[in-house]
Amino acid sequence: MEQSVVSDGQQKFIDMQPSTVVQVGLLGVIIGSVAWLLTLLLNQYVMDAVFCGNQSTTSICLNSGVISGNIVLVFATIAGVLGLVRLGVYRPLLVAIAAAICLWGVSGWVDGLAWFEGLIWTVVMYAICYMAFAWFARIRMFLAALILVLLVVVFARILPTFL
């Protein structure tokens, strides 16, 4: 295969079809719903059963939902990278890692909500993160894309502390 070299009129962004954005959103919905379910199962059948069987109030027991969610988030990030590669998204590792940083602790955010509310919010947050970062990663210059993604990640992590 022969690659063509584009002169100074090179585009600043990698093309992304609207159908790809929808597919990335659906990937986020699937990963978010599976992550929510696996967090629930891991918390109830592993964390609580192993570490909190004697009704102790250790920090692991008090934060078992958050710990379970973060463990599942690592595996969800790996699945996200694989899904994004399958969809042909530009810079899938950057997208998945940025989404994981933004979603770190999401199970603690939805803890205390009704199960369907927690599921809906988790799914929505995963879908928005994956779509947004897939869109931001389209910038052709890697350094510019990285700086933009880092700014959004920092803003997303700091903003909830002011609300």
Salt bridges, closest charged atoms under 4 A:
none
